[in-house]
Amino acid sequence: MEYPLLKLAAIDIGSNAVRCQISAVLHYGDRYRLKRVEYVRYPLRLGEDVFATGRISQKKQDKFIKFLHALRLLMEVHDVAPNHYLVCATSAMRTAQNGPEVAARIQQELGITVQIIDGQAEAAYINRVIENLLEDKKHYLHIDVGGGSTEFNIYYNRRKVASQSFEVGSIRRMQQEEAGLSTEAMRETWQRMEEWVTENARRYHVSRAIGTGGNINKLYSLAQPQLDKPVTRKRIATVLDHLTGMSMDERVNVALLNPDRADVIVPAGHIYLSAMEWADVHQMIVPDIGLKDGMLQALFEDHFDDIRADGDLKPGCPKPAVQSRPTEVE
């Protein structure tokens, strides 16, 4: 028996990986939920090209097109409507000299519109789902480390009061270290990051951190046996020290990290740890959410009237109250 479900899709084109999530909209009574039905991640690593040469190479472009074609077919199989998906690209494509050219090629060959968004738009999407995690009278520093950039947000009494994006990420930092750049060569950007976090954490009395991104999710799973509890700064530092002492071969074959995670997890981890130290916070919440979840939330809110109209309400039944924050379930 085929049971029709309306589905939404989000494709997040990051500097390290491309992620696609397809979620079904569940509706019962006056409650709406999003249920993940498909998730695909591929380590395309656009940042390797862009942060080294300033451009996306032809070889990488061709692989990019092939993967997006596969995702387009996947969305078609799931009956995702053309206006029910979003495709957003972040640091690597907005930094690439030929980013707009690559986006135009994707549009021409696949009919897919890629939105190249800035750090503030990226943070705004994530904000849509972070808000649900906040507690009253507690103040948070949100840290999101990608391959090419790091976004900081300050939440005070459940309201975002400050945000800043810095062009520092796991792949950028790894390439700088591999190129032998001295601490002095990277000091200016790090100094600005430290000053921003220190000043705003003090001003808004930040007492807890929230970490999002693939690297902190993996560090959290390695550091925290109880996955529903906050992780301490000390525990993150211990895991980072352990991974730093391991070779690439050991990280892959002993720690069981994917190769595209094994080489960037330590540079990314030091950004999270440094931000916690600057803010003088000792615990971090690590929810398994990110840009794609905010994109799905935006799609749900933007198309809520259509979603409600497509529902299976029987004639004469009252319409459900608008619930603009559906719960995401596995």
Buried (B, 14 or more C-beta within 10 A) or exposed (E): EEEEBBBBBBBBBBBBBBBBBBBBBBBEEEEBBBBBBBEBBBBBBBBBBBBBEEBBBEEBBEBBBEBBBEBBEBBEEBEBBEEBBBBBBBBBBBBBEBBEEBBEBBEEEBEBEBEBBEBEBBBBBBBBBBBBBBEEEBBBBBBBBBBBBBBBBBBBEBEBEBBBBBBBBBBBBBBBEEEEEEEEEBEEBBEEBBEBBBEBBEEBEBBBBBBBBBBBBBBBBBBBEEEEEBBBBEBBBEBBEEBEEBEEEEBBEEBEBBEBBBBBBBBBBBBBBBBBBBBBBBBBBBBEBBBBBBBBBBBBBBBBEEBBEBBEEEEEEEEBEEBEEBEBEE
